[in-house]
Amino acid sequence: MSAHRAAAPGWAARLRAEPALAAAVLVLWLLLALFVVYPLVMLLARVFVDQGHFGLAGISAILTDRNQIAALRNSLLLGALVGAGGTVLGFLFAFTAARCRLAPGVVRLIDISVLLPLVSPPFTTAIGYVFSFGPRGLITYDLLGIADVGVYGMWSTLTAEIVTYFPIAYLTLRPMLQAIDSNIEGMALSLGAARARVFRTVTLPLCTPGLANAFLLLFAASLADFATPLILAGNQFPVLPTQAYLQITGLFDLRGGAALSLVLLVPALAVFLLQRFWVGRRSYVTVGGKGAGQTPFVSVTPALRWLLVAACVAVTLFVVYLYALLLYASLVQAFGANHALTLAHYRVVFSEGLRVLGDTLTIAALATPLGGLYGVLLGWLVVRRRFFGRTAMEITSMIDYALPGTIVGIAYLIAFNDPPIVLTGGALILVACFVIRYGPTGIRATMAMLQQIDPGLEEASASLGAGSGTTLRRITLPLVLPAFFAGLGVMFIRSMTAISATIFLVSISWTLVTVKILENMTELQLGVAAAFSVVVVLLVFIVVGAIARLLRRMRTPGTQPVAGLLAT
């Protein structure tokens, strides 16, 4: 108690002495209260309060509905299967890249191809899957002559989501495999252990935290995805995010959609807590000094090496094939019926769809720098400053990032659609959603870099009489520029490709290209949907490539992990 009282004047006095620091803390708390806490409170109120009285009728209607219970069960099953399958596939790619001594050019080609799903709308793979295996698909209809094929259901959704999200596992596991001290595996091999036993008893256990984290990340990504099931699952395999979306857009039942999203909140929070408090607190340190991990350990035989490479090449070619099919579908009159080449779909994109592209680029241009600054400022405050509620601020800032987009979108719709705060229909709510939801990527990148920078540099600046603002501007910001640009890259990618939260927030005045693509798919305008997707992928690649070039020019010891974070 006494220690707490003694410490309290320290941070209070510092805030009084540094008004800029106090103002930054106050502004950030106001933003978090308005765009994180308030929407979630309103979501809970919509479910549990009816005409001024607390009740459980809203949630009990969901828990007693067999269809909704089946949708919840399907969501959890799909998430578990995507998590397991995507983690295995990501580990296969990471192990091959880290342990098979591939040529740098080959690894770079694999990186570019597997990252395609991460820099495109999340349902793009589903569109390619329909073009390939649908009723008029290139493989099922044109090559195999099967006219009546059941492409829709759980297995199609599962395959599409694994292809979409396994790069997350790859990016999580590859740095971990590269960081393992090769001497540990080498010593086990020198003591007579077979290569398979070294892998089973040494390599795999050391990858446990990465494997667990990858599984949780993929489980959460699948749990949040409603667009892929909306396209591929249909009525045969309903999942909770699509049910919540249809409850609001189809039945105009906002309370029912809120109740469904609240049910989805439980497994989402469980995943978040497991990531933060279980995986994050385990230590698997292997790099302890000089000589560690200098030479990659080759734990595969030549035959297995070629088998692993062949498997990775096959998956890579399949991913490239899906996107090449998307490009082809955008250049023909009617895929599956009339394959005459045409630019008509692109004319639609750059005439009728020009306003949609303009809206999306405007929102991205506003959200990207704001999200980058938000991430750097909050990350710097959490790591470098001591003030009351610091840990609470960090956790609160991560809530929207951890929750499925469906929950966030419905919560924003409930909170900002009626007085006292009306923001729906404008650009501000879309910008706020992107900044608060995806800004934590910049926060994590900034925190990771600041933990590698000696605080003595900033302390020396302060000892020479510089205030917090001057030290931040002239010392800290130049050192964390890679993290800032990483946050910019993620913000731009998500502003161009996200849909799960923002589909509830678009309006006649402001809409997004991802929503337009989904509308074209539901209206069977497949060529236009493909053309929009190609344009989005090209725009994202151009901007992310420019940011990656800036990161390479500013390469520092902490830049490499930040570059990997940019890719995720």
VOGU-3710 file (C-alpha; in Angstrom, 3 decimals, decimal comma):
1> msahraaapg> 0,000/0,000/0,000  2,745/2,422/1,028  4,787/1,618/-2,070  1,776/2,394/-4,252  1,241/5,729/-2,469  4,889/6,582/-2,861  4,845/5,785/-6,547  1,631/7,678/-7,245  3,059/11,223/-6,909  5,817/10,252/-9,357
11> waarlraepa> 3,609/9,784/-12,376  1,214/12,535/-11,280  4,062/15,024/-10,918  5,441/14,011/-14,292  2,091/14,604/-15,980  1,855/18,047/-14,361  5,419/18,885/-15,407  4,842/17,738/-18,974  1,492/19,076/-20,193  2,058/17,652/-23,697
21> laaavlvlwl> 2,346/14,164/-22,195  -0,822/14,706/-20,133  -2,662/15,964/-23,223  -1,575/12,941/-25,289  -2,723/10,516/-22,585  -6,050/12,327/-22,250  -6,706/12,427/-26,017  -5,868/8,739/-26,441  -8,132/7,742/-23,548  -10,950/9,816/-25,036
31> llalfvvypl> -10,505/8,078/-28,396  -10,440/4,629/-26,778  -13,464/5,439/-24,637  -15,424/6,708/-27,647  -14,475/4,100/-30,256  -13,767/0,988/-28,143  -15,528/1,077/-24,784  -18,680/2,982/-25,763  -19,620/0,781/-28,782  -19,164/-2,412/-26,740
41> vmllarvfvd> -21,276/-1,026/-23,890  -24,002/-0,077/-26,377  -23,816/-3,558/-27,918  -24,344/-5,151/-24,507  -27,164/-2,735/-23,728  -28,939/-3,543/-27,003  -28,879/-7,257/-26,157  -29,698/-7,170/-22,433  -31,880/-4,044/-22,064  -35,366/-4,006/-23,564
51> qghfglagis> -37,584/-0,926/-23,067  -35,525/0,188/-20,096  -35,556/-3,199/-18,325  -32,732/-5,683/-18,008  -33,529/-9,097/-19,432  -32,062/-12,209/-21,005  -34,695/-12,638/-23,688  -32,384/-11,427/-26,459  -29,589/-13,870/-25,722  -31,873/-16,754/-24,750
61> ailtdrnqia> -33,619/-16,520/-28,125  -30,253/-17,283/-29,737  -29,218/-20,006/-27,307  -32,505/-21,868/-27,781  -32,536/-21,609/-31,580  -31,234/-24,836/-33,118  -30,198/-23,086/-36,323  -28,084/-20,524/-34,481  -26,541/-23,164/-32,244  -25,641/-25,106/-35,383
71> alrnslllga> -24,113/-21,943/-36,849  -22,012/-21,459/-33,698  -20,889/-25,089/-33,803  -20,014/-24,727/-37,484  -18,019/-21,543/-36,780  -15,968/-23,234/-34,065  -15,426/-26,354/-36,185  -14,380/-24,309/-39,215  -12,053/-22,160/-37,100  -10,405/-25,220/-35,546
81> lvgaggtvlg> -9,917/-26,926/-38,920  -8,576/-23,752/-40,555  -6,269/-23,233/-37,573  -4,927/-26,788/-37,737  -4,688/-27,045/-41,534  -3,270/-23,560/-42,017  -0,693/-24,052/-39,253  0,508/-27,326/-40,763  0,753/-25,779/-44,227  2,450/-22,642/-42,881
91> flfaftaarc> 4,951/-24,774/-40,951  5,656/-26,799/-44,109  6,530/-23,607/-45,986  8,488/-22,111/-43,081  10,486/-25,299/-42,499  11,274/-25,613/-46,202  12,397/-21,976/-46,473  14,471/-22,092/-43,262  16,030/-25,563/-43,443  16,318/-26,603/-47,095
101> rlapgvvrli> 18,872/-23,941/-48,126  16,914/-22,727/-51,106  18,315/-20,075/-53,411  17,331/-16,553/-52,260  15,495/-15,961/-55,535  13,355/-19,068/-55,014  12,480/-18,041/-51,454  11,560/-14,554/-52,678  9,252/-15,962/-55,361  7,540/-18,157/-52,759
111> disvllplvs> 7,198/-15,150/-50,429  5,550/-13,024/-53,112  3,121/-15,727/-54,219  1,985/-16,795/-50,747  1,523/-13,175/-49,689  -0,982/-12,592/-52,481  -3,947/-13,600/-50,276  -2,838/-11,168/-47,555  -2,777/-8,103/-49,813  -6,098/-8,791/-51,515
121> ppfttaigyv> -9,686/-8,817/-50,257  -10,144/-11,868/-47,989  -12,751/-13,434/-50,250  -10,661/-13,171/-53,448  -9,573/-16,775/-53,054  -13,236/-17,771/-52,796  -13,937/-16,021/-56,123  -11,070/-17,896/-57,768  -12,360/-21,112/-56,236  -15,801/-20,573/-57,822
131> fsfgprglit> -14,178/-19,828/-61,203  -12,197/-23,050/-60,935  -14,599/-25,531/-59,321  -18,033/-23,947/-59,704  -20,869/-25,129/-61,975  -19,103/-23,495/-64,976  -15,614/-23,797/-63,527  -12,485/-24,209/-65,599  -11,560/-27,529/-63,989  -14,940/-29,035/-63,173
141> ydllgiadvg> -16,830/-27,988/-66,316  -14,289/-27,253/-69,066  -11,692/-29,924/-68,250  -13,705/-32,658/-66,538  -17,102/-32,026/-68,145  -18,980/-32,087/-64,832  -21,947/-29,737/-65,144  -23,686/-30,290/-61,805  -21,000/-29,961/-59,152  -21,585/-29,210/-55,481
151> vygmwstlta> -18,890/-26,631/-54,892  -20,696/-24,971/-52,011  -20,371/-26,200/-48,447  -17,905/-26,730/-45,628  -15,023/-28,277/-47,584  -14,911/-25,529/-50,182  -15,030/-22,876/-47,461  -12,350/-24,695/-45,477  -10,010/-24,989/-48,462  -10,452/-21,343/-49,466
161> eivtyfpiay> -9,835/-20,084/-45,917  -6,733/-22,247/-45,460  -5,283/-20,896/-48,715  -6,184/-17,361/-47,634  -4,790/-17,473/-44,100  -1,900/-19,977/-44,051  0,597/-17,191/-44,980  -0,035/-15,770/-41,478  1,299/-19,029/-39,998  4,216/-18,973/-42,439
171> ltlrpmlqai> 5,215/-15,443/-41,382  4,858/-16,384/-37,713  6,897/-19,600/-37,868  9,692/-18,820/-40,316  11,526/-16,276/-38,083  11,242/-18,685/-35,152  12,817/-21,541/-37,120  15,594/-19,251/-38,323  16,279/-18,061/-34,767  16,743/-21,537/-33,265
181> dsniegmals> 20,386/-22,113/-32,291  21,677/-24,628/-34,834  24,204/-25,904/-32,258  21,382/-27,462/-30,221  20,161/-29,576/-33,125  23,738/-30,244/-34,246  24,689/-31,593/-30,825  21,663/-33,882/-30,771  22,674/-35,212/-34,188  26,302/-35,689/-33,117
191> lgaararvfr> 25,141/-37,746/-30,123  23,677/-40,309/-32,504  20,047/-39,190/-32,792  18,444/-39,733/-36,161  17,296/-36,670/-38,106  13,653/-37,585/-37,551  14,228/-37,844/-33,802  16,051/-34,481/-33,718  13,075/-32,941/-35,451  10,567/-34,630/-33,140
201> tvtlplctpg> 12,373/-34,043/-29,819  14,258/-30,776/-30,405  13,028/-28,686/-33,348  9,297/-29,222/-32,960  9,171/-28,568/-29,176  11,139/-25,327/-29,655  8,497/-24,225/-32,169  5,644/-24,864/-29,726  4,908/-21,189/-28,946  4,966/-20,292/-32,636
211> lanaflllfa> 2,702/-23,206/-33,543  0,245/-22,329/-30,773  0,255/-18,670/-31,719  -0,207/-19,469/-35,414  -3,147/-21,738/-34,621  -4,808/-19,048/-32,511  -4,238/-16,381/-35,158  -5,766/-18,549/-37,881  -8,648/-19,615/-35,642  -9,421/-15,950/-34,947
221> asladfatpl> -9,129/-15,026/-38,643  -11,572/-17,764/-39,625  -13,940/-16,798/-36,831  -14,003/-13,224/-38,136  -14,454/-14,101/-41,820  -18,010/-13,829/-43,048  -17,426/-13,035/-46,740  -15,834/-16,377/-47,706  -18,629/-18,428/-46,080  -21,174/-16,049/-47,611
231> ilagnqfpvl> -19,830/-16,927/-51,078  -18,973/-20,606/-50,621  -20,850/-22,031/-47,641  -24,367/-21,007/-48,591  -27,264/-22,529/-46,673  -25,509/-25,882/-46,435  -22,988/-24,722/-43,830  -24,196/-21,589/-41,992  -21,705/-19,866/-39,689  -22,320/-17,233/-37,049
241> ptqaylqitg> -20,730/-14,181/-38,746  -22,843/-14,628/-41,881  -25,936/-15,257/-39,773  -25,356/-11,985/-37,901  -24,828/-10,138/-41,193  -27,997/-11,576/-42,728  -29,944/-10,904/-39,526  -29,226/-7,197/-39,900  -29,172/-6,697/-43,671  -31,868/-9,213/-44,547
251> lfdlrggaal> -34,262/-9,165/-41,597  -33,386/-5,661/-40,325  -33,176/-7,170/-36,830  -30,460/-5,137/-35,143  -31,021/-6,672/-31,731  -30,857/-10,210/-33,128  -27,639/-9,386/-34,991  -26,191/-7,885/-31,813  -27,085/-11,028/-29,848  -25,427/-13,234/-32,454
261> slvllvpala> -22,290/-11,122/-32,413  -22,257/-11,289/-28,619  -22,232/-15,091/-28,785  -19,277/-14,796/-31,162  -17,566/-12,539/-28,635  -16,953/-15,387/-26,160  -14,624/-17,570/-28,302  -12,967/-14,434/-29,735  -12,045/-13,163/-26,260  -10,899/-16,643/-25,261
271> vfllqrfwvg> -8,477/-16,682/-28,190  -7,232/-13,187/-27,299  -6,589/-14,152/-23,679  -4,807/-17,353/-24,701  -2,543/-15,404/-27,036  -1,729/-12,743/-24,448  -1,436/-14,647/-21,186  -0,646/-18,236/-22,154  1,505/-18,233/-25,273  3,169/-14,911/-24,467
281> rrsyvtvggk> 4,345/-15,948/-20,986  6,192/-19,114/-22,006  9,922/-18,951/-22,622  11,706/-21,028/-25,239  14,997/-19,104/-25,410  17,750/-20,773/-27,462  19,894/-17,864/-28,640  22,236/-16,961/-25,839  25,520/-15,706/-27,269  28,022/-15,615/-30,093
291> gagqtpfvsv> 28,051/-18,418/-32,569  24,430/-19,318/-32,042  22,470/-20,073/-35,159  25,146/-18,782/-37,551  24,833/-21,732/-39,929  21,327/-23,016/-40,701  20,909/-26,599/-39,589  19,915/-28,924/-42,433  17,671/-31,502/-40,810  16,388/-33,174/-43,969
301> tpalrwllva> 17,778/-35,720/-46,365  18,169/-34,819/-50,053  15,102/-36,900/-50,945  12,947/-35,250/-48,268  14,293/-31,850/-49,304  12,999/-32,339/-52,848  9,684/-33,665/-51,515  9,204/-30,585/-49,323  10,164/-28,256/-52,156  7,761/-30,038/-54,508
311> acvavtlfvv> 4,905/-29,721/-51,994  5,568/-25,982/-51,523  5,841/-25,419/-55,267  2,539/-27,259/-55,821  0,697/-25,089/-53,274  2,382/-21,945/-54,613  1,345/-22,793/-58,166  -2,226/-23,366/-56,964  -2,311/-19,927/-55,310  -0,849/-18,292/-58,432
321> ylyalllyas> -3,327/-20,249/-60,565  -6,301/-18,896/-58,587  -5,147/-15,324/-59,084  -4,255/-15,881/-62,733  -7,774/-17,262/-63,197  -9,118/-14,106/-61,578  -7,171/-12,000/-64,075  -8,400/-14,139/-66,970  -12,027/-13,886/-65,796  -11,699/-10,100/-65,771
331> lvqafganha> -10,621/-10,124/-69,434  -13,328/-12,338/-70,997  -16,950/-11,599/-71,843  -18,547/-14,163/-69,538  -16,409/-16,722/-67,766  -17,665/-20,244/-68,470  -19,903/-19,157/-71,356  -18,160/-16,669/-73,662  -14,366/-16,521/-73,508  -13,913/-13,749/-76,058
341> ltlahyrvvf> -11,378/-11,211/-74,804  -12,731/-7,830/-73,750  -11,943/-4,823/-71,564  -15,623/-4,171/-70,861  -15,338/-5,133/-67,185  -12,487/-2,676/-66,669  -14,507/0,018/-68,421  -17,198/-0,545/-65,792  -14,575/-0,304/-63,048  -13,172/2,988/-64,349
351> seglrvlgdt> -16,528/4,532/-65,201  -19,366/3,398/-62,918  -16,898/2,163/-60,294  -14,632/5,196/-60,344  -16,509/6,823/-57,466  -16,148/3,650/-55,384  -12,400/3,580/-56,024  -12,221/7,289/-55,181  -14,075/6,771/-51,900  -11,838/3,856/-50,947
361> ltiaalatpl> -8,601/5,699/-51,778  -9,803/8,789/-49,903  -10,608/6,760/-46,792  -7,251/4,970/-47,093  -5,398/8,285/-47,559  -6,978/9,634/-44,364  -6,742/6,475/-42,240  -3,182/5,504/-43,203  -1,213/8,442/-41,726  -3,589/8,796/-38,768
371> gglygvllgw> -3,253/5,093/-37,979  0,528/5,282/-38,270  0,754/8,233/-35,870  -1,728/6,632/-33,470  0,330/3,426/-33,365  3,668/5,173/-32,775  2,320/7,555/-30,128  0,464/4,924/-28,113  3,318/2,411/-28,418  5,826/5,031/-27,224
381> lvvrrrffgr> 3,657/6,016/-24,254  3,177/2,400/-23,151  6,880/1,496/-23,365  8,647/4,723/-22,409  6,315/6,532/-20,004  4,876/5,608/-16,624  1,362/6,819/-15,842  -1,734/5,527/-14,136  -3,712/3,141/-16,385  -0,812/2,421/-18,763
391> tameitsmid> -1,470/-1,338/-18,911  -5,210/-0,743/-19,174  -4,584/1,571/-22,142  -2,510/-1,079/-23,897  -5,141/-3,793/-23,379  -8,025/-1,507/-24,373  -6,235/-0,499/-27,572  -5,965/-4,170/-28,565  -9,646/-5,085/-28,029  -10,995/-4,062/-31,444
401> yalpgtivgi> -7,958/-5,648/-33,108  -8,670/-8,946/-31,351  -12,430/-9,031/-31,934  -13,985/-10,308/-35,173  -14,873/-7,484/-37,522  -18,533/-8,475/-37,452  -18,721/-7,628/-33,736  -16,915/-4,319/-34,207  -19,091/-3,311/-37,159  -22,370/-4,125/-35,415
411> ayliafndpp> -21,202/-2,360/-32,238  -20,334/0,775/-34,234  -23,669/0,634/-36,043  -25,574/0,457/-32,753  -23,475/3,127/-31,037  -23,303/5,740/-33,787  -26,583/5,335/-35,659  -28,727/7,232/-33,129  -28,302/10,264/-30,844  -26,403/11,388/-28,865
421> ivltggalil> -23,562/10,549/-31,273  -24,530/10,098/-34,941  -21,625/9,259/-37,244  -23,052/6,652/-39,624  -23,259/7,630/-43,268  -20,086/9,711/-43,230  -16,401/9,153/-43,841  -15,381/9,785/-40,230  -16,793/6,529/-38,882  -14,973/4,505/-41,566
431> vacfvirygp> -11,681/6,279/-40,853  -12,137/5,809/-37,090  -12,944/2,123/-37,539  -9,785/1,525/-39,590  -7,529/3,541/-37,275  -8,756/1,988/-34,021  -9,085/-1,535/-35,408  -5,789/-1,807/-37,321  -3,666/0,821/-35,571  -2,568/-1,788/-32,971
441> tgiratmaml> -0,297/-3,305/-35,632  1,735/-0,100/-35,487  1,534/-0,192/-31,687  3,035/-3,678/-31,600  5,732/-2,742/-34,111  6,658/0,385/-32,134  6,777/-1,510/-28,851  8,981/-4,207/-30,405  11,456/-1,625/-31,723  11,544/0,499/-28,549
451> qqidpgleea> 12,361/-2,600/-26,515  15,498/-2,955/-28,670  16,567/0,708/-28,258  18,560/1,771/-25,199  16,450/4,199/-23,107  19,697/5,977/-22,289  19,487/7,824/-25,601  16,247/9,497/-24,573  17,444/9,975/-20,985  20,506/11,826/-22,294
461> saslgagsgt> 18,242/14,142/-24,282  16,116/14,829/-21,205  19,220/15,484/-19,062  20,245/18,183/-21,539  16,969/19,994/-20,936  14,819/18,705/-23,812  11,136/18,135/-23,065  9,186/14,992/-23,912  7,901/16,472/-27,170  11,377/17,473/-28,354
471> tlrritlplv> 12,862/14,096/-27,392  10,038/12,274/-29,137  10,387/14,369/-32,299  14,186/14,461/-32,575  15,342/11,206/-30,951  12,597/8,595/-30,731  10,712/9,119/-33,979  13,787/8,775/-36,234  14,629/5,510/-34,454  11,128/4,045/-34,831
481> lpaffaglgv> 10,523/5,158/-38,420  10,534/1,521/-39,628  7,715/0,748/-37,195  5,862/3,840/-38,377  6,100/2,765/-42,019  5,109/-0,781/-41,074  1,982/0,656/-39,483  1,352/2,704/-42,624  1,614/-0,393/-44,793  -0,818/-2,428/-42,717
491> mfirsmtais> -3,240/0,483/-42,476  -3,267/0,937/-46,256  -3,668/-2,792/-46,931  -6,588/-3,094/-44,519  -8,195/0,135/-45,711  -8,212/-1,292/-49,232  -9,157/-4,896/-48,449  -11,125/-5,128/-45,165  -14,862/-5,752/-45,217  -16,086/-7,598/-42,109
501> atiflvsisw> -16,534/-4,474/-39,950  -16,985/-1,754/-42,540  -19,763/-3,472/-44,500  -22,132/-2,338/-41,727  -20,873/1,261/-41,933  -20,944/2,088/-45,660  -23,691/4,295/-47,054  -24,915/5,914/-50,233  -22,490/8,766/-49,611  -19,437/6,671/-48,790
511> tlvtvkilen> -18,767/3,095/-49,810  -15,756/0,798/-50,270  -14,473/-1,298/-53,132  -14,617/-4,547/-51,123  -18,331/-4,038/-50,518  -18,791/-3,366/-54,236  -16,984/-6,602/-55,126  -19,210/-8,589/-52,784  -22,303/-6,945/-54,275  -21,123/-7,878/-57,779
521> mtelqlgvaa> -20,616/-11,477/-56,670  -24,117/-11,739/-55,203  -25,528/-10,159/-58,396  -23,511/-12,678/-60,496  -21,507/-9,914/-62,196  -18,433/-12,098/-61,879  -16,308/-10,379/-64,518  -16,710/-6,964/-62,899  -15,980/-8,453/-59,466  -12,791/-10,013/-60,869
531> afsvvvvllv> -11,738/-6,717/-62,488  -12,251/-4,801/-59,233  -10,206/-7,442/-57,380  -7,326/-7,198/-59,852  -7,255/-3,393/-59,564  -7,223/-3,580/-55,754  -4,362/-6,114/-55,718  -2,301/-3,963/-58,099  -2,888/-0,793/-56,074  -1,930/-2,510/-52,831
541> fivvgaiarl> 1,199/-4,057/-54,339  2,331/-0,690/-55,706  1,912/1,129/-52,381  3,275/-1,693/-50,215  6,222/-2,071/-52,587  7,018/1,620/-52,177  6,821/1,321/-48,380  8,990/-1,825/-48,419  11,601/0,075/-50,452  11,649/2,820/-47,835
551> lrrmrtpgtq> 12,053/0,182/-45,117  15,047/-1,335/-46,940  16,684/2,086/-47,199  16,241/2,590/-43,453  17,368/-0,903/-42,509  18,313/-1,115/-38,850  18,790/-4,115/-36,495  15,086/-3,943/-35,651  13,803/-3,481/-39,168  13,596/-7,119/-40,210
561> pvagllat> 10,907/-8,221/-37,725  9,001/-5,044/-38,508  9,128/-5,895/-42,204  7,636/-9,272/-41,362  4,904/-7,559/-39,349  4,195/-5,325/-42,355  3,550/-8,427/-44,418  0,986/-9,682/-41,887
//
